[in-house]
Amino acid sequence: MSKVRQSFMGIAVAIALHGSPSHATAATTMDEPVAPNGSEILIEMARHQHVPELLCMTGVTPSQVPAIVQHATDTLTDRWASILAARAGVVAARATLSAALANDQQAAIVAAQSALADAESSLTILYNEIRNALDAGIESGKRGVLQTIRINQRQGLPLEYLSMSLPDESWVELRKVFAEVTTVQDPDVPDPAVLQIFYIYDTNPAVTEARSRLSIYGSQMSIAFVNALPQ
């Protein structure tokens, strides 16, 4: 995997595991830019799984990337002031709650907790709106694959397996056989029955197609992303 692709996935994983780094930023000021820069656009796209590898798995090609990034840039620019204000509201509410907790003021704590919940809810609603707007920038069939990938990211498996639609018990089985097959030490050989089960999943058409797309277009997608982002 190239350093460019690693950087995209690193951002996506960090956001998925720890949330937005922007939640910890200070409140906005009059000097805040009214439009996001390239790095901020990248972070916001990654928050909603609009990263090269995942879009590649949906069937997006490198030639389609500039239009998708431009759509995201327009979408985020239109809402940037609202995003900054909503984040500032969360930061302010957290500061108020911290002060109330430090002073052990029960009534103030309850009020601050309620205000924080409202601020976080407003930010979540805004993020959901942005996600839907970003998704509208890709074709409906590809959008459906992306939604499936989003749901399956919690499975903790390599990317190419995430475009499958499986019942919960099949995901449990796949995680088990995948672990057995990938952790075996030479000269040990996995149980043939385990290999047979794994083969069924590993040759699923959704998996082989995703793997093929990543192999053919993965690096090109990352380069196209970098080139399309505002400098």
C-alpha positions as CSV (number, residue, x, y, z in Angstrom):
1,M,0.0,0.0,0.0
2,S,1.4,3.4,-1.0
3,K,2.0,6.2,1.6
4,V,-0.8,8.2,-0.1
5,R,-3.3,5.3,0.4
6,Q,-2.0,4.8,4.0
7,S,-2.7,8.5,4.8
8,F,-6.3,8.3,3.5
9,M,-7.0,5.1,5.5
10,G,-5.3,6.5,8.6
11,I,-7.6,9.5,8.6
12,A,-10.7,7.3,8.1
13,V,-9.7,4.9,10.9
14,A,-8.8,7.7,13.3
15,I,-12.2,9.3,12.7
16,A,-14.1,6.0,13.0
17,L,-12.3,5.1,16.3
18,H,-12.0,8.5,18.0
19,G,-14.4,10.9,16.4
20,S,-13.7,14.3,15.0
21,P,-10.5,16.0,16.1
22,S,-12.5,19.2,15.5
23,H,-14.7,18.5,18.5
24,A,-11.8,19.5,20.7
25,T,-11.0,22.7,18.9
26,A,-11.7,26.2,20.3
27,A,-14.8,28.1,19.5
28,T,-14.8,29.9,16.1
29,T,-13.7,33.5,15.8
30,M,-14.3,36.2,13.3
31,D,-11.0,35.3,11.7
32,E,-12.1,31.7,10.9
33,P,-12.1,31.0,7.1
34,V,-15.5,30.7,5.5
35,A,-14.5,27.8,3.3
36,P,-12.6,24.6,4.1
37,N,-9.1,24.0,2.8
38,G,-8.0,20.7,1.1
39,S,-7.1,19.0,4.4
40,E,-10.4,19.9,6.0
41,I,-12.3,18.6,3.0
42,L,-10.3,15.3,3.1
43,I,-11.1,14.9,6.8
44,E,-14.8,15.6,6.3
45,M,-15.0,13.2,3.3
46,A,-13.3,10.5,5.4
47,R,-15.7,11.0,8.2
48,H,-18.4,9.9,5.9
49,Q,-16.4,7.1,4.3
50,H,-15.8,9.0,1.0
51,V,-12.2,7.9,0.7
52,P,-10.4,6.4,-2.3
53,E,-10.3,2.8,-1.3
54,L,-14.0,2.6,-0.3
55,L,-15.2,4.6,-3.3
56,C,-13.1,2.3,-5.5
57,M,-14.9,-0.7,-4.1
58,T,-18.2,0.8,-5.0
59,G,-17.2,1.0,-8.7
60,V,-16.1,4.6,-8.8
61,T,-13.2,5.1,-11.3
62,P,-10.3,7.6,-11.2
63,S,-11.9,9.6,-13.9
64,Q,-15.0,10.2,-11.8
65,V,-13.0,11.4,-8.7
66,P,-12.7,15.1,-9.7
67,A,-16.5,15.5,-10.0
68,I,-17.0,13.7,-6.6
69,V,-14.4,15.9,-4.9
70,Q,-15.8,19.0,-6.4
71,H,-19.3,18.0,-5.2
72,A,-17.9,17.5,-1.8
73,T,-16.1,20.8,-1.8
74,D,-19.3,22.6,-2.8
75,T,-21.4,20.7,-0.2
76,L,-18.9,21.5,2.6
77,T,-18.3,25.1,1.6
78,D,-22.1,25.8,1.6
79,R,-22.3,24.4,5.2
80,W,-18.9,25.3,6.6
81,A,-20.1,28.2,8.7
82,S,-22.8,25.9,10.2
83,I,-20.3,23.2,10.9
84,L,-17.9,25.5,12.7
85,A,-20.8,27.0,14.7
86,A,-22.1,23.6,15.7
87,R,-18.7,22.4,16.8
88,A,-18.2,25.6,18.7
89,G,-21.5,25.0,20.4
90,V,-20.3,21.6,21.6
91,V,-17.0,23.0,22.8
92,A,-18.7,25.7,24.7
93,A,-21.2,23.3,26.3
94,R,-18.4,21.0,27.4
95,A,-16.6,23.9,29.0
96,T,-19.7,24.9,30.8
97,L,-20.2,21.4,32.1
98,S,-16.6,21.1,33.2
99,A,-17.0,24.4,35.2
100,A,-20.2,23.2,36.8
101,L,-18.6,19.9,37.7
102,A,-15.5,21.7,39.2
103,N,-17.8,23.8,41.4
104,D,-20.0,20.8,42.3
105,Q,-23.1,22.8,41.4
106,Q,-25.8,20.2,40.9
107,A,-28.4,22.4,39.3
108,A,-25.8,23.9,37.0
109,I,-24.5,20.4,36.2
110,V,-28.0,19.1,35.1
111,A,-28.5,22.2,33.0
112,A,-25.1,21.9,31.4
113,Q,-25.6,18.2,30.7
114,S,-28.8,19.0,28.9
115,A,-27.2,21.8,26.9
116,L,-24.4,19.5,25.9
117,A,-26.8,16.8,24.8
118,D,-28.7,19.4,22.6
119,A,-25.4,20.7,21.1
120,E,-24.2,17.2,20.3
121,S,-27.5,16.3,18.8
122,S,-27.5,19.3,16.6
123,L,-24.0,18.4,15.4
124,T,-25.1,14.8,14.7
125,I,-28.1,16.0,12.7
126,L,-25.8,18.3,10.6
127,Y,-23.3,15.5,10.0
128,N,-26.2,13.2,8.8
129,E,-27.4,15.9,6.4
130,I,-23.9,16.3,5.1
131,R,-23.4,12.6,4.7
132,N,-26.6,12.4,2.6
133,A,-25.6,15.4,0.5
134,L,-22.1,13.8,-0.1
135,D,-23.7,10.5,-1.0
136,A,-25.9,12.2,-3.6
137,G,-22.7,13.0,-5.5
138,I,-22.3,9.3,-6.5
139,E,-24.6,7.1,-8.5
140,S,-27.4,5.3,-6.7
141,G,-26.0,1.8,-7.2
142,K,-22.6,2.7,-6.0
143,R,-24.3,4.6,-3.1
144,G,-25.9,1.3,-2.0
145,V,-22.6,-0.5,-1.9
146,L,-21.1,2.4,0.1
147,Q,-23.9,2.1,2.6
148,T,-23.3,-1.6,2.9
149,I,-19.6,-1.0,3.6
150,R,-20.5,1.5,6.3
151,I,-22.6,-1.0,8.1
152,N,-19.9,-3.7,7.8
153,Q,-16.9,-1.7,9.0
154,R,-17.5,-2.8,12.5
155,Q,-16.7,-6.4,11.4
156,G,-13.0,-5.8,11.7
157,L,-12.1,-7.5,8.4
158,P,-10.1,-6.4,5.4
159,L,-11.8,-4.0,3.0
160,E,-12.6,-6.4,0.3
161,Y,-14.9,-8.4,2.5
162,L,-17.0,-5.4,3.6
163,S,-19.2,-5.1,0.4
164,M,-20.9,-8.4,1.2
165,S,-24.3,-8.6,2.7
166,L,-24.3,-11.4,5.3
167,P,-26.4,-12.3,8.3
168,D,-24.8,-11.9,11.7
169,E,-24.0,-15.6,12.1
170,S,-22.1,-15.6,8.8
171,W,-20.0,-12.6,9.9
172,V,-19.2,-14.5,13.1
173,E,-18.2,-17.6,11.1
174,L,-16.1,-15.5,8.6
175,R,-14.2,-13.7,11.4
176,K,-13.4,-17.1,13.0
177,V,-12.2,-18.8,9.9
178,F,-10.3,-15.7,8.7
179,A,-8.4,-15.6,12.0
180,E,-7.6,-19.3,11.8
181,V,-6.4,-19.1,8.2
182,T,-4.3,-15.9,8.6
183,T,-2.6,-16.8,11.9
184,V,-1.5,-20.3,11.0
185,Q,2.3,-20.8,11.3
186,D,4.4,-22.8,8.8
187,P,4.6,-25.7,8.6
188,D,1.2,-25.9,10.1
189,V,-1.7,-26.2,7.7
190,P,-5.2,-25.0,8.5
191,D,-7.9,-27.6,8.9
192,P,-9.2,-28.5,5.4
193,A,-12.8,-27.9,6.7
194,V,-11.8,-24.4,7.8
195,L,-10.2,-23.7,4.4
196,Q,-13.3,-24.9,2.6
197,I,-15.5,-22.5,4.6
198,F,-13.1,-19.6,4.1
199,Y,-12.9,-20.3,0.4
200,I,-16.6,-19.9,0.1
201,Y,-16.4,-16.4,1.5
202,D,-13.2,-15.5,-0.1
203,T,-14.5,-16.3,-3.6
204,N,-17.8,-14.5,-3.1
205,P,-18.4,-12.3,-6.2
206,A,-18.6,-9.1,-4.1
207,V,-15.2,-9.9,-2.6
208,T,-13.4,-10.8,-5.8
209,E,-14.9,-7.8,-7.6
210,A,-13.8,-5.4,-4.8
211,R,-10.3,-7.0,-4.7
212,S,-10.0,-6.6,-8.4
213,R,-11.0,-3.0,-8.4
214,L,-8.6,-2.2,-5.5
215,S,-5.8,-3.9,-7.4
216,I,-6.4,-2.2,-10.7
217,Y,-7.5,1.3,-9.5
218,G,-6.5,1.7,-5.9
219,S,-3.3,3.7,-6.4
220,Q,-4.8,5.7,-9.3
221,M,-7.8,6.6,-7.1
222,S,-5.6,8.0,-4.3
223,I,-3.6,10.1,-6.8
224,A,-6.8,11.4,-8.4
225,F,-8.0,12.4,-4.9
226,V,-4.9,14.3,-4.1
227,N,-4.9,16.1,-7.4
228,A,-8.6,17.0,-7.1
229,L,-8.5,18.5,-3.6
230,P,-8.2,22.3,-3.4
231,Q,-4.6,23.3,-2.9
